[in-house]
Structure formats: structure tokens, C-alpha cells
Amino acid sequence: MAGSQQAAYTACTMPAPPDLLPQATGSDASRCPLCGQANQCAIMAGLPAQDCWCMHTPVSRAALQRLAPAQRGQRCICPACARPLAPQAGPAPL
């Protein structure tokens, strides 16, 4: 794989329309499971999947890895959490 493909890719994590998904107990499917903000999922809004922001915006693989295994492919993250994490600064030079 090319380096850019390893860092980010565009894909909706929602595998099917909400009425076909198992219902997650005690969770709100319209909220990002990482931060709790609205995930802006077009499918959850009743729109076609191709209208979802995640179909047109790179989604960080690292962000998807932060989802609990049971949430992967079942819950949508928000655009802010989908961005790659900023590289952490090292120690200040002496």
C-alpha cells in the first residue's frame, strides 16, 4: 500500500441503513462514540450513504482503531475525531 493509503482512507463505517443494524443498548447512534458529539451521519439522517461526509473525506485509520472492537463497523465517528491525530512534539531541545 502507498503511504497515503495507510494514513487515511475514505469509507463509511456504517455497514447498512440504521433499520438493518443491531440496536446498541444504551447508546445513541447519532453520536460519536469517541467524543459524544453529533457524528453527522447521513445514513442516520435517512439520506443515501453517498451523501455522508465520510464518503468524501479521508478517515484516519488510527481514529477507527480507537473504537472498541464491538463498535467497529457499527458506529460512526464524527468528522473531528476522524482527522489524523497531530504528531506529538518531542522533548524540547536543550
N, C-alpha and C positions, 0 to 999 in steps of 0.2 A: 504494500500500500504506500501511496505517496504520503509525505509528511503532513500535508494539509488535510488529508482524509483521516489521518489518525487523530488529529487535534479536534476536528469538528465535523459534523455532518448534519444534513437536514433530514429529519424524519419525525413524524408524529409518534408519540409513544402510546397513543390510544389505538388499540387494535380494531375496534369496531364501534358502531354507534352506541351511545350510552344504554339504550334499551336492551342491547345484546350483551352488555358486560355484567359480570357478577357485581352485586352491590356490596361495597366495602362498608363494614359495620363501623359506625361512629366516625365516619369521615365525610367530608364534603368534596365531591369530585370536581367542583368548580374552583377549588383552592389548591395552590401549590403545596405538596406535602413537605417541601423543604423549608419554606418561609411563611406559609399560611396566607399569602396574598392571592388575589384572583389569578388563575392561570391563563385566562383569556382564550380558552379552548373553543374553537369554532364548533367542533362536534358537540360539546356540551351545550352550546347555544342553539343547536338544531341546524347548523349550517353544514355545507359539504366540507369534507376533510381538506380538500384543496384550498379552502378559504382560511385555514388555520395559519397563524403566524409561523408555526414550526415547520411548515412546508416550504417557507420562503426564507428562513433564517437559519444559519448554522447553529446546531445544538451541540454543546460541549459534551464529549463522551465522559469526561470527568464528572460533569453535573449529573448525568444519568447514573453513574456509578455510585453517587451519594444517596440514591434512592434505596430503600430497603428492598431486598430481593423480591419480596411478595408484591411490591408496588411497581416493579419494572414491567412495562407493557400494560399496566393497568391504570396508572395515574399520570396526569400531565403536570409538568413543572411550568413555572412562569417564565416569561422572556428574560427577566433579570437573573434568575437562577440558571438559565440555560447558557448564559455567556461563560466563556472560559474564565477561570479564576486568574486574577492578576498574579504574575510571578512574585514570590515573596522576596523582599530585599534581604540580602545577606548582612552580616555584621558590618558596622561602619568601619571604614579603613582607619588605621592608626596614624 
